[in-house]
Amino acid sequence: MGYGYDLYPAEERHHPLPQTDQQSGKLRPALVVRKLPSRYEDWLISMVSSQLSQEIPGFDEIVSPDDPDFKDSGLKLTSLIRVGRLAVVNVDLLLGKIGQIGEVRLTRIRQKLSEWILST
């Protein structure tokens, strides 16, 4: 199911994510998680990094060349989807698509997010 602008959940797109200290960010891949329920074209995205040492075990998602969706992801190296590093951005800030992760992985990431947000 499309959302306009040829943008779909599970896509890997480039976006200039800011660093935690609010300095301007590098252009890096981000996972498109879901469109916000509004009339605006705002999307929830999650940062993708090749810095595997930043992994939160059991929470973040590693995408490696051995994974069935690695080739389609467009990632060049084993990478980390940082599930808790989130941003809401307008579609105009999401630059070219580089690939797409599998539906099973996207569902798992959404489940982790949901459980984390709902936990006490």
N, C-alpha and C positions, 0 to 999 in steps of 0.2 A: 504494500500500500504506500503510495507516494505522498509526499507532503508539500509538493511544489518545489520549485528551484532545483529539481532533481536531487533532493536531499532525503536520505533515509536513515533511520536508526541503524546502528552497527557500522556505519561508514567511518573510515579513517580519513580525516581532512586535516589540512594545515591550518593552524591558527596561532597568532602571536600571543601565547599565554603569558600573563605577567608572573613574575616571581613572587613568592610569599611576602617579600619586603616591599611590594608594590612598585618595584622598578620595572621599566618596560621589558617585555619578554622577547625571547628568541622565537622565530618562526619554527614551530615544531608540530608533530602530529598530535591529533586529539581524537578521541572516540566520541562520535555523536551518539548520545545516550537516548534522548527523547525530546520531542518538541514540547514546549510549555503550553498549557491550555489557555491561550490568550489569542487575541486578534492580531498580535504582533508575531513576526517570524523570529521568535526567540527560542533558542535551543540549549539544553543542558549538555555539556561536554565534559569529558574526563581527560586529563593529561596522559600522554604516552611518553615514556622515557626509555633510553637505553641504559640508564644507571640502575642496574639490577640491585645494587646494594641498598637502594631506597625502598625495597619491597617490604610491605607489611604482610608477613606470612599469614595465609588463610584469608586474606582480604583482597590484596592486589592480585592481578592476573598476569602471569607471564605468557607471552606468545613467542614460541621458539620454532626454528625450522622443522622440528619433528612433528609439529602440530598440523592437523589436516587443513586448517584455515590460514596457515602462515603465508603461503604463496598469494592467496587472494587478498591478504591484509595490506599488501604493498609495502610492508616494513622491510628494511634491508638487513637488520640485525635482530637478534633476540631482544625483545622489548617488554617493558612493564606497563600495563595499563594501571594507572594509579587511581584506583576506585574512589578514594576520598579526596583527590585533587580535582575539584569540580569548579566549573564556571558556567554562567549563563551568558550567552552571546547572541547577537543578532545574526541572522543568516548572511548578511553582507560582510561579516568579518570572517566567515568560514571560507577559506580559499580552496583551491582545487582538491578534488577527491584523489586519494592515493590508493584506496582499496576498501575492503570490507571484511569484518570478522564474521564467523559463523553464528547462526541463530542460537545454537546451544550455548556458546560462550556469552553472547549478549544477554540471554535469559539468566545465566548464572551471575553475571555482573549486576543486573537489575535486582536479582534476589538478594545478593550481598548488600547492596545499597539499602534496600527496603528493610532488611533485618537490622542493619546498623542504625538506621534512622528511628526505627520503632523500639529499639532496645532501651532499657532503663538502667 
